[in-house]
Each structure stands twice: as structure tokens, then as C-alpha cells.
Amino acid sequence: MALRLSISSSHGPASSPAISTCRPAACRRFPPLLGGSAASQKRSLTVMTGSEMRGVTPVRSSSLETTSVGAEAITGQVTEVSKDTFWPIVKAAGDKVVVLDMYTQWCGPCKVMAPKFQEMSEKNLDVVFLKLDCNQDNKPLAKQLGIKVVPTFKILKDGKVVKEVTGAKIEELAHAIETVKSS
């Protein structure tokens, strides 16, 4: 059993659900993409019971404490990755399709997509679902993957990016995943 507690930033959620991407230059009320101050970003805390703690290692990422489950490609859930764990998990996935949600804590459309992405992971048990917070710590990986807007979804097969979906477009993402799975 896991409990997720969240503290929202002082910026609050996006004002319009019609916004499908966040472009930092256009959204002056948000901290800069891949930067911003840690104090202004949303923070999450996951509380786990004893049996869930097996194999979980605490990791310090800037001033935020998170957990990481090593380089294991887990299906049926969304796994948070970092610049250090992303490629090992992709490699561990083998020939499985991997879907990466590249988001930021302050992005309204990203917050709208998060529960839909989680639901998608629970239905597609043959796909590995990952998420990457494009904060300062993960900036090198975000640049390597060519992120320009958030949310951006990268679909990988055999360790290579084969499709990309930008924006809060769940139907387009579902279609892209099915296309890659059937190829």
C-alpha cells in the first residue's frame, strides 16, 4: 500500500485544461524548463509499508528525497526514472516497448495526463511505462532525448526512440503505442 501526499507550488495548476503543452517562454508565471527553483516546484512524498520497502533504495536528488528500484523493467505501473536509471531500465526491458513521460512538476497539462498515463500502464501489461521529471538534475538526459515541450512522450523499441507524442493527447499516445507494439 502506498500513500502519495502532494504539496502544490505557489503557481497552482494551469488555468485552462485546453492547454496541451507548456512552453516556458510563453508561460512566464512558471519557472524555466529544466531549471527553476526547487522551492517553487511541487513535491511528492510516497509512504510505503514494510513489505513494499524490499529492494527500494533511498536516493538523494538535490534537496528532494525519492526512491528508486534499481534497473528493473516493471510492467503494470509507472516507474519514476532519472538520468542515471533511465538507460539501464530501457536495456533491462529487452524487446518490450517502453513509453517515457517527460514532464515537469509545474506543468498543468502534465498533471492532467499523469492519472491517464497510470491507467494506461495498468491496462498494457506488455509495455514498460516510465516517467522523467525534467528538472535540473535530469537536464542532460532531457537534452539528449531532444525535449522541447512538456509533456512529451517518447516510445522506444529495442532501445531506440521510434515515436514521439507531444502534448496532452491521450488518444494519440494510445494509437502510437499500439502502432509500435504491432510493428
N, CA and C atoms as an extended XYZ file, in Angstrom:
549
Properties=species:S:1:pos:R:3:atomname:S:1:resname:S:1:resid:I:1 pbc="F F F"
N         0.848       -1.175        0.000 N   MET     1
C         0.000        0.000        0.000 CA  MET     1
C         0.887        1.229        0.000 C   MET     1
N         0.670        2.154       -0.929 N   ALA     2
C         1.450        3.384       -0.991 CA  ALA     2
C         0.501        4.561       -0.860 C   ALA     2
N         0.944        5.578       -0.180 N   LEU     3
C         0.168        6.793        0.007 CA  LEU     3
C         0.959        7.930       -0.596 C   LEU     3
N         0.358        8.716       -1.476 N   ARG     4
C         1.046        9.830       -2.098 CA  ARG     4
C         0.462       11.128       -1.558 C   ARG     4
N         1.321       11.925       -0.964 N   LEU     5
C         0.953       13.243       -0.469 CA  LEU     5
C         1.614       14.275       -1.353 C   LEU     5
N         0.909       15.322       -1.732 N   SER     6
C         1.492       16.334       -2.606 CA  SER     6
C         1.308       17.716       -2.021 C   SER     6
N         2.297       18.552       -2.256 N   ILE     7
C         2.215       19.960       -1.889 CA  ILE     7
C         2.361       20.729       -3.179 C   ILE     7
N         1.339       21.495       -3.557 N   SER     8
C         1.370       22.222       -4.824 CA  SER     8
C         2.243       23.448       -4.715 C   SER     8
N         2.750       23.871       -5.878 N   SER     9
C         3.569       25.074       -5.923 CA  SER     9
C         2.691       26.298       -5.734 C   SER     9
N         3.338       27.423       -5.553 N   SER    10
C         2.595       28.669       -5.377 CA  SER    10
C         1.956       29.112       -6.678 C   SER    10
N         2.340       28.501       -7.798 N   HIS    11
C         1.779       28.878       -9.093 CA  HIS    11
C         0.415       28.260       -9.339 C   HIS    11
N         0.110       27.146       -8.651 N   GLY    12
C        -1.170       26.476       -8.833 CA  GLY    12
C        -1.235       25.776      -10.172 C   GLY    12
N        -2.353       25.106      -10.459 N   PRO    13
C        -2.491       24.383      -11.716 CA  PRO    13
C        -2.691       25.338      -12.888 C   PRO    13
N        -2.534       24.801      -14.089 N   ALA    14
C        -2.750       25.609      -15.281 CA  ALA    14
C        -4.179       26.113      -15.295 C   ALA    14
N        -4.386       27.283      -15.851 N   SER    15
C        -5.703       27.891      -15.807 CA  SER    15
C        -6.669       27.306      -16.820 C   SER    15
N        -6.183       26.584      -17.812 N   SER    16
C        -7.072       26.060      -18.832 CA  SER    16
C        -6.736       24.618      -19.174 C   SER    16
N        -7.721       23.696      -19.092 N   PRO    17
C        -7.445       22.320      -19.470 CA  PRO    17
C        -7.229       22.171      -20.972 C   PRO    17
N        -7.540       23.211      -21.752 N   ALA    18
C        -7.353       23.155      -23.195 CA  ALA    18
C        -5.881       23.259      -23.580 C   ALA    18
N        -5.039       23.712      -22.677 N   ILE    19
C        -3.615       23.817      -22.961 CA  ILE    19
C        -3.058       22.405      -23.018 C   ILE    19
N        -2.389       22.052      -24.126 N   SER    20
C        -1.883       20.685      -24.222 CA  SER    20
C        -0.382       20.599      -24.005 C   SER    20
N         0.323       21.708      -24.056 N   THR    21
C         1.755       21.699      -23.759 CA  THR    21
C         2.112       22.962      -23.007 C   THR    21
N         3.247       22.930      -22.339 N   CYS    22
C         3.761       24.124      -21.666 CA  CYS    22
C         5.052       24.515      -22.353 C   CYS    22
N         5.125       25.710      -22.813 N   ARG    23
C         6.349       26.271      -23.366 CA  ARG    23
C         6.781       27.358      -22.405 C   ARG    23
N         7.896       27.148      -21.709 N   PRO    24
C         8.313       28.064      -20.659 CA  PRO    24
C         8.425       29.509      -21.107 C   PRO    24
N         8.852       29.749      -22.333 N   ALA    25
C         8.992       31.125      -22.792 CA  ALA    25
C         7.634       31.817      -22.841 C   ALA    25
N         6.586       31.059      -23.139 N   ALA    26
C         5.249       31.630      -23.237 CA  ALA    26
C         4.530       31.648      -21.892 C   ALA    26
N         4.955       30.840      -20.968 N   CYS    27
C         4.317       30.736      -19.656 CA  CYS    27
C         5.193       31.439      -18.626 C   CYS    27
N         5.188       32.726      -18.594 N   ARG    28
C         6.084       33.490      -17.731 CA  ARG    28
C         5.842       33.251      -16.253 C   ARG    28
N         4.660       32.763      -15.884 N   ARG    29
C         4.400       32.559      -14.465 CA  ARG    29
C         5.046       31.292      -13.916 C   ARG    29
N         5.612       30.449      -14.835 N   PHE    30
C         6.254       29.217      -14.405 CA  PHE    30
C         7.760       29.382      -14.383 C   PHE    30
N         8.464       28.628      -13.502 N   PRO    31
C         9.924       28.659      -13.525 CA  PRO    31
C        10.436       28.094      -14.839 C   PRO    31
N        11.654       28.413      -15.239 N   PRO    32
C        12.180       27.937      -16.516 CA  PRO    32
C        12.224       26.415      -16.602 C   PRO    32
N        11.941       25.891      -17.808 N   LEU    33
C        12.015       24.457      -18.057 CA  LEU    33
C        13.416       23.959      -17.765 C   LEU    33
N        13.476       22.800      -17.137 N   LEU    34
C        14.738       22.159      -16.794 CA  LEU    34
C        15.539       22.956      -15.787 C   LEU    34
N        14.915       23.885      -15.128 N   GLY    35
C        15.606       24.681      -14.121 CA  GLY    35
C        14.605       25.045      -13.053 C   GLY    35
N        14.510       26.297      -12.764 N   GLY    36
C        13.559       26.757      -11.761 CA  GLY    36
C        14.045       26.431      -10.378 C   GLY    36
N        13.489       27.102       -9.419 N   SER    37
C        13.927       26.856       -8.053 CA  SER    37
C        13.180       25.679       -7.469 C   SER    37
N        13.867       24.908       -6.661 N   ALA    38
C        13.249       23.739       -6.032 CA  ALA    38
C        12.109       24.168       -5.130 C   ALA    38
N        12.213       25.354       -4.553 N   ALA    39
C        11.182       25.818       -3.634 CA  ALA    39
C         9.864       26.069       -4.340 C   ALA    39
N         9.889       26.403       -5.642 N   SER    40
C         8.655       26.718       -6.342 CA  SER    40
C         8.020       25.507       -7.009 C   SER    40
N         8.680       24.358       -6.981 N   GLN    41
C         8.154       23.178       -7.641 CA  GLN    41
C         7.321       22.331       -6.688 C   GLN    41
N         6.371       21.566       -7.252 N   LYS    42
C         5.550       20.649       -6.481 CA  LYS    42
C         6.433       19.531       -5.947 C   LYS    42
N         6.161       19.087       -4.754 N   ARG    43
C         6.910       17.985       -4.159 CA  ARG    43
C         5.940       16.861       -3.825 C   ARG    43
N         6.408       15.631       -3.938 N   SER    44
C         5.588       14.479       -3.601 CA  SER    44
C         6.324       13.608       -2.604 C   SER    44
N         5.573       12.941       -1.776 N   LEU    45
C         6.127       12.017       -0.799 CA  LEU    45
C         5.366       10.720       -0.930 C   LEU    45
N         6.069        9.620       -1.089 N   THR    46
C         5.425        8.319       -1.153 CA  THR    46
C         5.764        7.567        0.125 C   THR    46
N         4.737        7.123        0.831 N   VAL    47
C         4.920        6.365        2.063 CA  VAL    47
C         4.630        4.910        1.746 C   VAL    47
N         5.572        4.026        2.071 N   MET    48
C         5.409        2.608        1.742 CA  MET    48
C         5.412        1.768        3.003 C   MET    48
N         4.697        0.640        2.962 N   THR    49
C         4.691       -0.283        4.090 CA  THR    49
C         5.946       -1.144        4.051 C   THR    49
N         6.202       -1.895        5.093 N   GLY    50
C         7.409       -2.705        5.218 CA  GLY    50
C         7.647       -3.652        4.055 C   GLY    50
N         6.615       -4.379        3.615 N   SER    51
C         6.802       -5.354        2.541 CA  SER    51
C         7.133       -4.675        1.214 C   SER    51
N         6.675       -3.435        1.022 N   GLU    52
C         6.954       -2.715       -0.211 CA  GLU    52
C         8.359       -2.123       -0.227 C   GLU    52
N         9.013       -2.077        0.920 N   MET    53
C        10.328       -1.454        1.013 CA  MET    53
C        11.451       -2.378        0.551 C   MET    53
N        11.178       -3.677        0.371 N   ARG    54
C        12.219       -4.591       -0.081 CA  ARG    54
C        12.737       -4.169       -1.446 C   ARG    54
N        14.038       -4.016       -1.574 N   GLY    55
C        14.649       -3.651       -2.848 CA  GLY    55
C        14.575       -2.178       -3.177 C   GLY    55
N        14.027       -1.364       -2.289 N   VAL    56
C        13.911        0.071       -2.535 CA  VAL    56
C        15.055        0.780       -1.833 C   VAL    56
N        15.765        1.606       -2.574 N   THR    57
C        16.910        2.322       -2.034 CA  THR    57
C        16.622        3.809       -2.021 C   THR    57
N        16.778        4.499       -0.868 N   PRO    58
C        16.582        5.944       -0.880 CA  PRO    58
C        17.680        6.612       -1.698 C   PRO    58
N        17.294        7.607       -2.484 N   VAL    59
C        18.238        8.338       -3.325 CA  VAL    59
C        18.067        9.822       -3.053 C   VAL    59
N        19.160       10.559       -2.925 N   ARG    60
C        19.056       11.996       -2.711 CA  ARG    60
C        19.255       12.681       -4.053 C   ARG    60
N        18.263       13.440       -4.468 N   SER    61
C        18.297       14.181       -5.723 CA  SER    61
C        18.092       15.641       -5.378 C   SER    61
N        19.111       16.457       -5.455 N   SER    62
C        19.133       17.838       -4.981 CA  SER    62
C        18.623       17.847       -3.551 C   SER    62
N        17.576       18.595       -3.257 N   SER    63
C        17.087       18.650       -1.884 CA  SER    63
C        15.875       17.754       -1.672 C   SER    63
N        15.467       16.997       -2.694 N   LEU    64
C        14.276       16.161       -2.595 CA  LEU    64
C        14.666       14.709       -2.389 C   LEU    64
N        14.036       14.036       -1.467 N   GLU    65
C        14.282       12.616       -1.218 CA  GLU    65
C        13.298       11.813       -2.061 C   GLU    65
N        13.805       10.844       -2.829 N   THR    66
C        12.948        9.999       -3.659 CA  THR    66
C        13.364        8.553       -3.456 C   THR    66
N        12.658        7.638       -4.109 N   THR    67
C        13.065        6.241       -4.043 CA  THR    67
C        13.281        5.716       -5.449 C   THR    67
N        14.152        4.733       -5.568 N   SER    68
C        14.470        4.144       -6.854 CA  SER    68
C        14.552        2.628       -6.677 C   SER    68
N        14.040        1.874       -7.631 N   VAL    69
C        14.037        0.426       -7.534 CA  VAL    69
C        15.073       -0.182       -8.476 C   VAL    69
N        16.206        0.428       -8.659 N   GLY    70
C        17.263       -0.122       -9.493 CA  GLY    70
C        16.864       -0.229      -10.948 C   GLY    70
N        17.617       -1.006      -11.719 N   ALA    71
C        17.394       -1.118      -13.156 CA  ALA    71
C        16.503       -2.303      -13.474 C   ALA    71
N        15.272       -2.233      -13.078 N   GLU    72
C        14.317       -3.299      -13.339 CA  GLU    72
C        13.169       -2.750      -14.168 C   GLU    72
N        12.849       -3.418      -15.277 N   ALA    73
C        11.752       -3.004      -16.141 CA  ALA    73
C        10.460       -3.611      -15.613 C   ALA    73
N         9.668       -2.837      -14.912 N   ILE    74
C         8.445       -3.315      -14.277 CA  ILE    74
C         7.245       -2.911      -15.129 C   ILE    74
N         6.319       -3.861      -15.341 N   THR    75
C         5.102       -3.548      -16.091 CA  THR    75
C         3.933       -3.431      -15.119 C   THR    75
N         2.834       -2.811      -15.584 N   GLY    76
C         1.636       -2.669      -14.766 CA  GLY    76
C         1.647       -1.460      -13.858 C   GLY    76
N         2.673       -0.621      -13.979 N   GLN    77
C         2.761        0.594      -13.174 CA  GLN    77
C         3.674        1.580      -13.888 C   GLN    77
N         3.708        2.810      -13.397 N   VAL    78
C         4.609        3.821      -13.929 CA  VAL    78
C         5.790        3.923      -12.975 C   VAL    78
N         6.999        3.834      -13.514 N   THR    79
C         8.221        3.888      -12.718 CA  THR    79
C         8.924        5.217      -12.952 C   THR    79
N         9.231        5.927      -11.881 N   GLU    80
C         9.994        7.182      -11.964 CA  GLU    80
C        11.450        6.846      -12.267 C   GLU    80
N        12.029        7.530      -13.257 N   VAL    81
C        13.429        7.313      -13.606 CA  VAL    81
C        14.202        8.618      -13.494 C   VAL    81
N        15.516        8.491      -13.537 N   SER    82
C        16.395        9.663      -13.522 CA  SER    82
C        17.409        9.491      -14.641 C   SER    82
N        18.285       10.462      -14.776 N   LYS    83
C        19.325       10.374      -15.802 CA  LYS    83
C        20.214        9.146      -15.583 C   LYS    83
N        20.316        8.701      -14.338 N   ASP    84
C        21.166        7.553      -14.013 CA  ASP    84
C        20.467        6.205      -14.200 C   ASP    84
N        19.153        6.156      -14.055 N   THR    85
C        18.435        4.873      -14.113 CA  THR    85
C        17.722        4.615      -15.436 C   THR    85
N        17.529        5.656      -16.252 N   PHE    86
C        16.735        5.511      -17.477 CA  PHE    86
C        17.297        4.459      -18.436 C   PHE    86
N        18.532        4.621      -18.894 N   TRP    87
C        19.078        3.705      -19.891 CA  TRP    87
C        19.229        2.287      -19.361 C   TRP    87
N        19.654        2.075      -18.109 N   PRO    88
C        19.691        0.692      -17.601 CA  PRO    88
C        18.314        0.020      -17.589 C   PRO    88
N        17.260        0.770      -17.282 N   ILE    89
C        15.909        0.198      -17.288 CA  ILE    89
C        15.468       -0.097      -18.714 C   ILE    89
N        15.773        0.808      -19.642 N   VAL    90
C        15.439        0.567      -21.057 CA  VAL    90
C        16.146       -0.700      -21.543 C   VAL    90
N        17.414       -0.867      -21.176 N   LYS    91
C        18.170       -2.058      -21.564 CA  LYS    91
C        17.552       -3.317      -20.942 C   LYS    91
N        17.150       -3.213      -19.666 N   ALA    92
C        16.539       -4.351      -18.969 CA  ALA    92
C        15.184       -4.724      -19.574 C   ALA    92
N        14.524       -3.781      -20.241 N   ALA    93
C        13.220       -4.049      -20.859 CA  ALA    93
C        13.346       -4.998      -22.051 C   ALA    93
N        14.548       -5.120      -22.598 N   GLY    94
C        14.758       -6.028      -23.725 CA  GLY    94
C        13.942       -5.633      -24.936 C   GLY    94
N        13.099       -6.558      -25.432 N   ASP    95
C        12.310       -6.269      -26.625 CA  ASP    95
C        10.928       -5.679      -26.320 C   ASP    95
N        10.658       -5.384      -25.049 N   LYS    96
C         9.388       -4.748      -24.687 CA  LYS    96
C         9.374       -3.296      -25.151 C   LYS    96
N         8.197       -2.806      -25.475 N   VAL    97
C         8.020       -1.389      -25.799 CA  VAL    97
C         8.132       -0.605      -24.497 C   VAL    97
N         8.832        0.529      -24.546 N   VAL    98
C         8.996        1.408      -23.390 CA  VAL    98
C         8.391        2.761      -23.739 C   VAL    98
N         7.551        3.302      -22.844 N   VAL    99
C         6.957        4.615      -23.041 CA  VAL    99
C         7.445        5.519      -21.922 C   VAL    99
N         8.046        6.648      -22.299 N   LEU   100
C         8.587        7.607      -21.335 CA  LEU   100
C         7.763        8.873      -21.345 C   LEU   100
N         7.243        9.249      -20.179 N   ASP   101
C         6.523       10.508      -19.973 CA  ASP   101
C         7.534       11.524      -19.450 C   ASP   101
N         7.839       12.530      -20.250 N   MET   102
C         8.760       13.584      -19.843 CA  MET   102
C         7.909       14.767      -19.397 C   MET   102
N         7.996       15.116      -18.107 N   TYR   103
C         7.112       16.105      -17.512 CA  TYR   103
C         7.896       17.045      -16.609 C   TYR   103
N         7.191       18.060      -16.114 N   THR   104
C         7.733       18.908      -15.046 CA  THR   104
C         6.670       19.023      -13.962 C   THR   104
N         7.106       19.336      -12.766 N   GLN   105
C         6.188       19.446      -11.629 CA  GLN   105
C         5.195       20.593      -11.796 C   GLN   105
N         5.580       21.648      -12.509 N   TRP   106
C         4.751       22.847      -12.612 CA  TRP   106
C         3.818       22.862      -13.815 C   TRP   106
N         3.868       21.861      -14.671 N   CYS   107
C         3.111       21.840      -15.927 CA  CYS   107
C         1.683       21.330      -15.715 C   CYS   107
N         0.704       22.179      -15.972 N   GLY   108
C        -0.706       21.807      -15.830 CA  GLY   108
C        -1.111       20.634      -16.703 C   GLY   108
N        -0.823       20.647      -18.013 N   PRO   109
C        -1.179       19.507      -18.865 CA  PRO   109
C        -0.511       18.204      -18.415 C   PRO   109
N         0.688       18.301      -17.843 N   CYS   110
C         1.372       17.103      -17.331 CA  CYS   110
C         0.579       16.503      -16.180 C   CYS   110
N         0.041       17.369      -15.322 N   LYS   111
C        -0.753       16.908      -14.178 CA  LYS   111
C        -2.046       16.249      -14.649 C   LYS   111
N        -2.621       16.760      -15.738 N   VAL   112
C        -3.842       16.177      -16.302 CA  VAL   112
C        -3.551       14.790      -16.871 C   VAL   112
N        -2.399       14.623      -17.499 N   MET   113
C        -2.038       13.359      -18.143 CA  MET   113
C        -1.606       12.273      -17.160 C   MET   113
N        -1.066       12.646      -16.009 N   ALA   114
C        -0.494       11.670      -15.071 CA  ALA   114
C        -1.445       10.524      -14.716 C   ALA   114
N        -2.693       10.785      -14.287 N   PRO   115
C        -3.577        9.653      -13.952 CA  PRO   115
C        -3.968        8.827      -15.178 C   PRO   115
N        -4.063        9.460      -16.340 N   LYS   116
C        -4.398        8.731      -17.570 CA  LYS   116
C        -3.233        7.830      -17.978 C   LYS   116
N        -2.009        8.329      -17.788 N   PHE   117
C        -0.804        7.552      -18.097 CA  PHE   117
C        -0.714        6.349      -17.157 C   PHE   117
N        -1.032        6.574      -15.875 N   GLN   118
C        -1.039        5.483      -14.891 CA  GLN   118
C        -2.062        4.420      -15.277 C   GLN   118
N        -3.252        4.845      -15.653 N   GLU   119
C        -4.310        3.919      -16.069 CA  GLU   119
C        -3.876        3.119      -17.299 C   GLU   119
N        -3.217        3.795      -18.229 N   MET   120
C        -2.722        3.132      -19.436 CA  MET   120
C        -1.694        2.055      -19.076 C   MET   120
N        -0.853        2.327      -18.079 N   SER   121
C         0.171        1.353      -17.665 CA  SER   121
C        -0.464        0.108      -17.059 C   SER   121
N        -1.594        0.280      -16.377 N   GLU   122
C        -2.282       -0.842      -15.747 CA  GLU   122
C        -2.998       -1.722      -16.772 C   GLU   122
N        -3.326       -1.159      -17.933 N   LYS   123
C        -4.028       -1.911      -18.983 CA  LYS   123
C        -3.071       -2.580      -19.966 C   LYS   123
N        -1.891       -2.002      -20.171 N   ASN   124
C        -0.915       -2.513      -21.141 CA  ASN   124
C         0.209       -3.214      -20.400 C   ASN   124
N        -0.029       -4.442      -19.996 N   LEU   125
C         0.936       -5.170      -19.175 CA  LEU   125
C         2.148       -5.671      -19.959 C   LEU   125
N         2.138       -5.483      -21.267 N   ASP   126
C         3.282       -5.874      -22.089 CA  ASP   126
C         4.173       -4.683      -22.439 C   ASP   126
N         3.926       -3.537      -21.807 N   VAL   127
C         4.664       -2.299      -22.073 CA  VAL   127
C         5.239       -1.775      -20.762 C   VAL   127
N         6.447       -1.210      -20.815 N   VAL   128
C         7.080       -0.603      -19.648 CA  VAL   128
C         6.814        0.901      -19.699 C   VAL   128
N         6.193        1.446      -18.645 N   PHE   129
C         5.867        2.863      -18.574 CA  PHE   129
C         6.796        3.547      -17.579 C   PHE   129
N         7.467        4.600      -18.049 N   LEU   130
C         8.412        5.351      -17.222 CA  LEU   130
C         8.042        6.824      -17.231 C   LEU   130
N         8.485        7.539      -16.192 N   LYS   131
C         8.303        8.987      -16.190 CA  LYS   131
C         9.596        9.644      -15.724 C   LYS   131
N         9.901       10.788      -16.349 N   LEU   132
C        11.127       11.522      -16.073 CA  LEU   132
C        10.777       12.967      -15.757 C   LEU   132
N        11.094       13.408      -14.550 N   ASP   133
C        10.913       14.807      -14.163 CA  ASP   133
C        12.062       15.590      -14.793 C   ASP   133
N        11.731       16.468      -15.713 N   CYS   134
C        12.752       17.227      -16.444 CA  CYS   134
C        13.231       18.415      -15.610 C   CYS   134
N        13.758       18.108      -14.440 N   ASN   135
C        14.300       19.136      -13.556 CA  ASN   135
C        15.783       19.319      -13.855 C   ASN   135
N        16.434       20.155      -13.078 N   GLN   136
C        17.849       20.448      -13.302 CA  GLN   136
C        18.712       19.184      -13.242 C   GLN   136
N        18.421       18.276      -12.312 N   ASP   137
C        19.204       17.045      -12.173 CA  ASP   137
C        19.143       16.171      -13.422 C   ASP   137
N        18.008       16.163      -14.109 N   ASN   138
C        17.824       15.306      -15.277 CA  ASN   138
C        17.997       16.045      -16.599 C   ASN   138
N        18.490       17.269      -16.542 N   LYS   139
C        18.658       18.098      -17.733 CA  LYS   139
C        19.501       17.427      -18.819 C   LYS   139
N        20.620       16.751      -18.474 N   PRO   140
C        21.409       16.111      -19.534 CA  PRO   140
C        20.611       15.069      -20.338 C   PRO   140
N        19.817       14.249      -19.661 N   LEU   141
C        19.023       13.236      -20.360 CA  LEU   141
C        17.922       13.889      -21.181 C   LEU   141
N        17.264       14.893      -20.618 N   ALA   142
C        16.198       15.589      -21.353 CA  ALA   142
C        16.754       16.210      -22.640 C   ALA   142
N        17.943       16.790      -22.557 N   LYS   143
C        18.573       17.363      -23.756 CA  LYS   143
C        18.937       16.262      -24.749 C   LYS   143
N        19.478       15.159      -24.243 N   GLN   144
C        19.859       14.042      -25.106 CA  GLN   144
C        18.651       13.510      -25.872 C   GLN   144
N        17.489       13.487      -25.217 N   LEU   145
C        16.269       12.980      -25.842 CA  LEU   145
C        15.542       14.044      -26.664 C   LEU   145
N        16.056       15.271      -26.657 N   GLY   146
C        15.518       16.327      -27.520 CA  GLY   146
C        14.185       16.902      -27.087 C   GLY   146
N        13.972       17.062      -25.795 N   ILE   147
C        12.705       17.623      -25.328 CA  ILE   147
C        12.621       19.115      -25.644 C   ILE   147
N        11.461       19.538      -26.138 N   LYS   148
C        11.220       20.952      -26.438 CA  LYS   148
C        10.016       21.494      -25.666 C   LYS   148
N         9.028       20.625      -25.437 N   VAL   149
C         7.831       20.999      -24.683 CA  VAL   149
C         7.488       19.864      -23.730 C   VAL   149
N         6.680       20.170      -22.727 N   VAL   150
C         6.162       19.148      -21.831 CA  VAL   150
C         4.643       19.218      -21.849 C   VAL   150
N         3.965       18.113      -21.739 N   PRO   151
C         4.525       16.772      -21.706 CA  PRO   151
C         4.977       16.304      -23.084 C   PRO   151
N         6.016       15.496      -23.094 N   THR   152
C         6.477       14.805      -24.298 CA  THR   152
C         6.570       13.327      -23.943 C   THR   152
N         6.045       12.499      -24.820 N   PHE   153
C         6.074       11.053      -24.621 CA  PHE   153
C         6.960       10.444      -25.699 C   PHE   153
N         7.983        9.734      -25.280 N   LYS   154
C         8.891        9.052      -26.200 CA  LYS   154
C         8.583        7.565      -26.117 C   LYS   154
N         8.417        6.930      -27.265 N   ILE   155
C         8.151        5.493      -27.325 CA  ILE   155
C         9.393        4.831      -27.899 C   ILE   155
N         9.944        3.895      -27.135 N   LEU   156
C        11.182        3.215      -27.521 CA  LEU   156
C        10.929        1.737      -27.788 C   LEU   156
N        11.666        1.218      -28.741 N   LYS   157
C        11.642       -0.208      -29.026 CA  LYS   157
C        13.083       -0.620      -29.308 C   LYS   157
N        13.528       -1.686      -28.676 N   ASP   158
C        14.909       -2.150      -28.805 CA  ASP   158
C        15.913       -1.046      -28.468 C   ASP   158
N        15.580       -0.216      -27.475 N   GLY   159
C        16.496        0.816      -27.001 CA  GLY   159
C        16.578        2.067      -27.848 C   GLY   159
N        15.710        2.187      -28.863 N   LYS   160
C        15.736        3.355      -29.743 CA  LYS   160
C        14.375        4.044      -29.748 C   LYS   160
N        14.395        5.383      -29.801 N   VAL   161
C        13.147        6.146      -29.889 CA  VAL   161
C        12.571        5.937      -31.287 C   VAL   161
N        11.324        5.434      -31.348 N   VAL   162
C        10.685        5.171      -32.636 CA  VAL   162
C         9.473        6.065      -32.878 C   VAL   162
N         8.915        6.631      -31.820 N   LYS   163
C         7.771        7.544      -31.960 CA  LYS   163
C         7.818        8.568      -30.846 C   LYS   163
N         7.180        9.714      -31.096 N   GLU   164
C         7.073       10.788      -30.108 CA  GLU   164
C         5.688       11.411      -30.198 C   GLU   164
N         5.107       11.699      -29.046 N   VAL   165
C         3.837       12.418      -28.968 CA  VAL   165
C         4.057       13.593      -28.025 C   VAL   165
N         3.731       14.801      -28.482 N   THR   166
C         3.857       15.975      -27.615 CA  THR   166
C         2.472       16.479      -27.260 C   THR   166
N         2.345       16.951      -26.042 N   GLY   167
C         1.072       17.497      -25.586 CA  GLY   167
C         0.218       16.474      -24.862 C   GLY   167
N        -0.862       16.965      -24.277 N   ALA   168
C        -1.789       16.140      -23.508 CA  ALA   168
C        -2.802       15.489      -24.446 C   ALA   168
N        -2.332       14.537      -25.241 N   LYS   169
C        -3.151       13.897      -26.278 CA  LYS   169
C        -3.186       12.391      -26.017 C   LYS   169
N        -4.043       11.958      -25.115 N   ILE   170
C        -4.079       10.566      -24.679 CA  ILE   170
C        -4.451        9.608      -25.813 C   ILE   170
N        -5.399        9.998      -26.674 N   GLU   171
C        -5.800        9.112      -27.773 CA  GLU   171
C        -4.656        8.944      -28.762 C   GLU   171
N        -3.951       10.019      -29.069 N   GLU   172
C        -2.806        9.946      -29.983 CA  GLU   172
C        -1.701        9.066      -29.385 C   GLU   172
N        -1.490        9.185      -28.083 N   LEU   173
C        -0.488        8.364      -27.409 CA  LEU   173
C        -0.876        6.886      -27.464 C   LEU   173
N        -2.141        6.580      -27.182 N   ALA   174
C        -2.613        5.189      -27.223 CA  ALA   174
C        -2.442        4.603      -28.624 C   ALA   174
N        -2.771        5.378      -29.638 N   HIS   175
C        -2.619        4.909      -31.027 CA  HIS   175
C        -1.145        4.675      -31.354 C   HIS   175
N        -0.270        5.576      -30.934 N   ALA   176
C         1.167        5.438      -31.198 CA  ALA   176
C         1.723        4.182      -30.524 C   ALA   176
N         1.290        3.907      -29.304 N   ILE   177
C         1.749        2.706      -28.594 CA  ILE   177
C         1.301        1.447      -29.332 C   ILE   177
N         0.046        1.406      -29.733 N   GLU   178
C        -0.471        0.235      -30.471 CA  GLU   178
C         0.264        0.041      -31.790 C   GLU   178
N         0.579        1.143      -32.474 N   THR   179
C         1.309        1.069      -33.733 CA  THR   179
C         2.697        0.457      -33.521 C   THR   179
N         3.389        0.890      -32.481 N   VAL   180
C         4.733        0.364      -32.203 CA  VAL   180
C         4.658       -1.088      -31.754 C   VAL   180
N         3.658       -1.435      -30.941 N   LYS   181
C         3.515       -2.822      -30.472 CA  LYS   181
C         3.289       -3.780      -31.647 C   LYS   181
N         2.547       -3.341      -32.643 N   SER   182
C         2.205       -4.226      -33.763 CA  SER   182
C         3.275       -4.236      -34.858 C   SER   182
N         4.289       -3.389      -34.753 N   SER   183
C         5.326       -3.358      -35.806 CA  SER   183
C         6.437       -4.357      -35.544 C   SER   183
